[in-house]
Amino acid sequence: MSSGQQARAQAAAITPGGTPPEQEKAPADRLLALFDGHRLSPGQRRIAQYLIDHLTEAAFLSITELAERVGVSQPSVTRFASSLGFSGYPALRDVLQPIALSAVAGTPDSKEQIRQNELQAAVDAEIENLENVRRLLADTNQVLEIGRELARSVPLTVLGLRISVSLAEYFAYAARRIHPDVRLVTRGGSVAYDALLQCRAAGGSWVLAFAMPRHANETLAALRAARSTGLKVVLITDPTVGPLVEAADVVLTAGTGSRLVFDSYAAPGMLSAALLQAMADADPERTQARLEQYEQVADQHGFFL
């Protein structure tokens, strides 16, 4: 488990008896305990003081928003989190949020209410992620055009490594109902390169790739390999990306839910469904024929109850 996940596990435990002794302290004491024993620069002390003075609001700010409120750079916020022993600002925020929620709840002994709020906060964050996807889809032209390009690519490669495997598998499973040749790549290294090379040699033109945090080096290598073979890349990823963007031709962003121990993917899943719909709309006759054929085979062999 990564350091960020360890922090989430400690901060958002919801199983009976799973709340660590630290939760028994008052919110202010728990916050100060994060800073004790750490040598902070003047700029870092400004960040710490802002968190103390505005805990219930600051704990839910993005790194950009917090930097702007305090008057420091985003790298300064990252270094501040690292100086406290966290892998980055998201890991620190994961610890700050339940402290803020307990402060809002009033007393730390109402544990069930705090736990409920943590879960509700996770759902609220996912609702916001879905709202962002809704705004992205306000102009349907981009998604429809991408859907047409993916539908024309025969074969079509769908790539997802490590934590992104589940999203890639879902998309590939559904896409095979409406597309004649979908190839799924869930392993990196030479295996991914061979699959991408074969896809290009067979006439494929596009790769749909998923890259959810934490981003793996092998995903970046696979995207670069795809481009080197002549394939174009559509990338679905979270908004906080780095070099992955440069390795893709088209980037669609969807936030991941990061309030609990493990991330949730409501927004990327919704974006995937929208792309599948766009692929289906690109060639409705082929889509209808393939769906009918699938249903006939499924009924014939009793695949479903």
C-alpha positions as CSV (number, residue, x, y, z in Angstrom):
1,M,0.0,0.0,0.0
2,S,1.4,3.4,-0.9
3,S,2.0,6.2,1.6
4,G,-1.1,8.0,0.3
5,Q,-3.3,4.9,0.8
6,Q,-1.9,4.4,4.3
7,A,-2.9,8.0,5.1
8,R,-6.3,7.4,3.7
9,A,-6.7,4.2,5.6
10,Q,-5.9,5.9,8.9
11,A,-8.0,8.9,8.2
12,A,-11.1,7.3,6.8
13,A,-11.5,4.0,8.5
14,I,-15.2,3.0,8.7
15,T,-15.1,-0.5,10.1
16,P,-16.2,-0.9,13.8
17,G,-13.2,-0.4,16.0
18,G,-11.1,0.9,13.0
19,T,-10.7,4.4,14.3
20,P,-7.1,5.0,15.6
21,P,-6.5,6.6,19.0
22,E,-5.5,9.8,17.2
23,Q,-9.2,10.3,16.4
24,E,-10.0,10.8,20.1
25,K,-8.1,14.1,20.2
26,A,-9.7,17.4,19.5
27,P,-9.5,18.5,15.8
28,A,-7.1,21.4,16.6
29,D,-4.8,19.1,18.6
30,R,-4.8,16.5,15.8
31,L,-3.9,19.2,13.3
32,L,-1.1,20.6,15.4
33,A,0.3,17.1,15.8
34,L,0.8,16.9,12.1
35,F,3.2,19.9,12.3
36,D,5.0,19.0,15.6
37,G,8.6,18.0,15.2
38,H,9.0,19.3,11.7
39,R,11.3,22.1,10.8
40,L,9.3,24.4,8.5
41,S,10.5,27.3,6.3
42,P,8.8,30.7,6.7
43,G,6.7,30.0,3.6
44,Q,5.7,26.5,4.9
45,R,4.7,28.1,8.3
46,R,2.4,30.4,6.4
47,I,0.7,27.4,4.8
48,A,0.5,25.7,8.2
49,Q,-1.0,28.8,9.8
50,Y,-3.6,29.1,7.0
51,L,-4.6,25.5,7.5
52,I,-5.0,26.1,11.2
53,D,-7.1,29.3,10.7
54,H,-9.3,27.9,7.9
55,L,-9.3,24.2,8.5
56,T,-12.9,23.4,7.5
57,E,-12.5,25.1,4.2
58,A,-8.8,24.6,3.4
59,A,-9.0,20.9,3.8
60,F,-11.1,20.6,0.6
61,L,-9.2,23.0,-1.6
62,S,-7.2,21.9,-4.6
63,I,-3.4,22.5,-4.6
64,T,-4.0,25.4,-6.9
65,E,-6.6,27.0,-4.7
66,L,-4.6,26.6,-1.6
67,A,-1.5,28.1,-3.2
68,E,-3.5,31.1,-4.3
69,R,-5.1,31.6,-0.9
70,V,-1.8,31.5,0.9
71,G,0.1,33.4,-1.7
72,V,2.7,30.8,-2.5
73,S,3.5,28.6,-5.5
74,Q,2.1,25.1,-6.1
75,P,5.6,23.5,-5.7
76,S,5.8,25.2,-2.3
77,V,2.6,23.4,-1.2
78,T,4.0,20.1,-2.5
79,R,7.3,20.6,-0.6
80,F,5.3,21.5,2.5
81,A,3.4,18.2,2.3
82,S,6.7,16.3,1.7
83,S,8.3,18.0,4.7
84,L,5.5,16.6,6.9
85,G,6.3,13.1,5.6
86,F,3.6,12.8,2.9
87,S,4.0,11.6,-0.7
88,G,2.4,14.8,-1.9
89,Y,-0.4,17.3,-1.3
90,P,-3.3,14.8,-2.1
91,A,-2.0,12.5,0.6
92,L,-1.9,15.4,3.1
93,R,-5.4,16.5,2.1
94,D,-6.7,13.0,2.7
95,V,-5.6,13.3,6.3
96,L,-6.8,16.9,6.7
97,Q,-10.4,16.2,5.5
98,P,-11.6,13.9,8.3
99,I,-10.1,16.3,10.8
100,A,-12.1,19.1,9.2
101,L,-15.2,17.0,9.2
102,S,-14.8,16.2,12.9
103,A,-14.5,19.9,13.6
104,V,-17.7,20.6,11.7
105,A,-19.4,17.7,13.5
106,G,-18.6,19.5,16.8
107,T,-17.4,16.7,19.1
108,P,-15.0,13.9,18.3
109,D,-17.0,11.4,20.2
110,S,-19.8,11.3,17.6
111,K,-17.8,8.7,15.6
112,E,-20.6,7.3,13.6
113,Q,-21.6,10.7,12.3
114,I,-18.0,11.5,11.4
115,R,-17.7,8.2,9.5
116,Q,-21.0,8.8,7.7
117,N,-19.8,12.3,6.7
118,E,-16.6,10.9,5.3
119,L,-18.5,8.5,3.1
120,Q,-20.9,11.3,2.1
121,A,-17.9,13.5,1.3
122,A,-16.6,10.8,-1.0
123,V,-19.9,10.7,-2.8
124,D,-20.1,14.4,-3.0
125,A,-16.6,14.5,-4.6
126,E,-17.7,12.0,-7.2
127,I,-20.8,14.0,-8.0
128,E,-18.5,17.0,-8.6
129,N,-16.3,14.8,-10.9
130,L,-19.5,13.8,-12.8
131,E,-20.5,17.4,-13.1
132,N,-17.1,18.2,-14.7
133,V,-17.7,15.4,-17.2
134,R,-21.2,16.8,-17.9
135,R,-19.6,20.2,-18.7
136,L,-17.1,18.5,-20.9
137,L,-19.9,16.8,-22.9
138,A,-21.8,20.1,-23.3
139,D,-20.3,20.3,-26.7
140,T,-20.7,16.9,-28.2
141,N,-18.7,17.5,-31.3
142,Q,-15.4,16.4,-29.9
143,V,-16.7,13.1,-28.4
144,L,-18.6,12.3,-31.5
145,E,-15.6,12.9,-33.7
146,I,-13.4,10.7,-31.5
147,G,-16.1,8.0,-31.5
148,R,-16.0,8.1,-35.3
149,E,-12.3,7.8,-35.4
150,L,-12.3,4.8,-33.0
151,A,-15.1,3.1,-34.9
152,R,-13.1,3.4,-38.2
153,S,-9.9,2.0,-36.6
154,V,-9.9,-1.7,-37.4
155,P,-8.4,-3.2,-35.3
156,L,-8.9,-0.9,-32.4
157,T,-6.5,-1.3,-29.5
158,V,-7.6,-0.5,-25.9
159,L,-4.8,-0.1,-23.4
160,G,-4.9,0.0,-19.6
161,L,-2.1,-1.0,-17.2
162,R,-2.1,-1.6,-13.5
163,I,-5.0,0.2,-11.7
164,S,-6.4,1.2,-15.1
165,V,-6.9,-2.4,-16.2
166,S,-10.5,-2.5,-15.0
167,L,-11.5,0.5,-17.1
168,A,-9.8,-0.9,-20.2
169,E,-11.5,-4.3,-19.8
170,Y,-14.9,-2.7,-19.4
171,F,-14.5,-0.6,-22.5
172,A,-13.1,-3.5,-24.6
173,Y,-15.9,-5.8,-23.4
174,A,-18.6,-3.4,-24.5
175,A,-16.8,-2.2,-27.7
176,R,-16.6,-5.8,-29.0
177,R,-20.4,-5.8,-29.2
178,I,-20.3,-3.0,-31.8
179,H,-16.8,-3.2,-33.3
180,P,-15.4,-6.1,-35.4
181,D,-11.9,-6.2,-34.0
182,V,-11.0,-4.9,-30.5
183,R,-7.7,-5.8,-29.0
184,L,-7.1,-5.4,-25.3
185,V,-3.6,-4.7,-23.9
186,T,-3.2,-4.9,-20.1
187,R,0.6,-5.7,-19.9
188,G,3.4,-3.3,-20.4
189,G,6.9,-3.7,-21.8
190,S,7.6,-5.8,-24.8
191,V,4.2,-7.4,-24.6
192,A,2.5,-4.0,-25.1
193,Y,4.9,-3.0,-27.9
194,D,4.3,-6.3,-29.8
195,A,0.6,-5.8,-29.6
196,L,0.7,-2.2,-30.7
197,L,3.0,-3.1,-33.6
198,Q,0.6,-5.9,-34.7
199,C,-2.3,-3.6,-34.5
200,R,-0.7,-1.0,-36.8
201,A,0.4,-3.8,-39.2
202,A,-3.1,-5.0,-39.4
203,G,-4.4,-1.6,-40.4
204,G,-5.3,-0.1,-37.0
205,S,-5.0,3.7,-36.7
206,W,-6.0,4.5,-33.1
207,V,-5.3,3.4,-29.5
208,L,-7.7,4.3,-26.6
209,A,-5.6,4.4,-23.4
210,F,-6.6,4.7,-19.8
211,A,-4.2,6.2,-17.2
212,M,-5.5,6.6,-13.7
213,P,-3.2,7.7,-10.8
214,R,-0.8,6.7,-9.7
215,H,0.6,6.9,-13.2
216,A,3.0,4.2,-14.1
217,N,6.2,4.7,-16.1
218,E,5.2,1.7,-18.3
219,T,2.0,3.5,-19.4
220,L,4.0,6.4,-20.6
221,A,6.4,4.0,-22.4
222,A,3.4,2.2,-24.0
223,L,2.0,5.5,-25.3
224,R,5.3,6.6,-26.8
225,A,5.6,3.1,-28.4
226,A,2.2,3.5,-29.9
227,R,3.1,6.9,-31.4
228,S,6.4,5.4,-32.7
229,T,4.5,2.8,-34.7
230,G,2.3,5.4,-36.3
231,L,-0.8,4.9,-34.1
232,K,-2.7,7.9,-32.8
233,V,-3.6,7.9,-29.1
234,V,-6.8,9.0,-27.3
235,L,-6.0,9.2,-23.6
236,I,-8.6,9.2,-20.8
237,T,-6.9,10.3,-17.6
238,D,-7.4,12.4,-14.5
239,P,-6.8,16.2,-14.6
240,T,-3.5,16.2,-12.7
241,V,-1.3,14.8,-15.5
242,G,2.2,15.4,-16.6
243,P,4.2,13.9,-19.5
244,L,1.3,11.6,-20.5
245,V,-0.4,14.5,-22.2
246,E,2.5,15.0,-24.5
247,A,2.4,11.4,-25.5
248,A,-1.3,11.5,-26.6
249,D,-3.0,13.1,-29.6
250,V,-6.3,13.6,-27.8
251,V,-6.8,13.9,-24.0
252,L,-10.1,13.6,-22.2
253,T,-10.0,14.2,-18.5
254,A,-12.2,12.8,-15.8
255,G,-11.5,13.1,-12.1
256,T,-11.1,10.1,-9.8
257,G,-12.6,9.9,-6.4
258,S,-9.7,10.0,-4.0
259,R,-11.3,10.4,-0.6
260,L,-11.2,6.8,0.5
261,V,-8.5,4.2,0.8
262,F,-8.8,3.3,-2.9
263,D,-9.9,5.5,-5.7
264,S,-13.3,5.3,-7.4
265,Y,-13.9,5.9,-11.1
266,A,-17.5,7.0,-11.6
267,A,-16.4,9.9,-13.9
268,P,-14.0,7.9,-16.1
269,G,-16.7,5.2,-16.4
270,M,-19.3,7.7,-17.5
271,L,-16.8,9.2,-20.1
272,S,-16.1,5.7,-21.4
273,A,-19.9,5.1,-21.8
274,A,-20.2,8.3,-23.7
275,L,-17.4,7.3,-26.1
276,L,-19.0,3.9,-26.6
277,Q,-22.3,5.7,-27.5
278,A,-20.4,7.9,-30.0
279,M,-18.8,4.8,-31.6
280,A,-22.3,3.2,-31.9
281,D,-23.7,6.4,-33.4
282,A,-20.8,6.5,-35.9
283,D,-22.0,3.4,-37.8
284,P,-25.6,2.7,-36.6
285,E,-26.2,-0.1,-39.2
286,R,-23.1,-2.0,-38.2
287,T,-24.0,-1.4,-34.5
288,Q,-27.5,-2.8,-34.9
289,A,-26.4,-5.8,-36.9
290,R,-23.7,-6.8,-34.4
291,L,-26.0,-6.3,-31.4
292,E,-28.6,-8.5,-33.0
293,Q,-26.1,-11.1,-33.8
294,Y,-24.8,-11.1,-30.3
295,E,-28.3,-11.4,-28.8
296,Q,-29.0,-14.4,-31.1
297,V,-25.9,-16.2,-30.1
298,A,-26.4,-15.4,-26.4
299,D,-30.0,-16.7,-26.5
300,Q,-28.9,-19.8,-28.5
301,H,-26.3,-20.8,-25.9
302,G,-28.1,-19.6,-22.8
303,F,-25.5,-17.1,-21.7
304,F,-27.9,-15.2,-19.5
305,L,-30.7,-16.1,-17.0
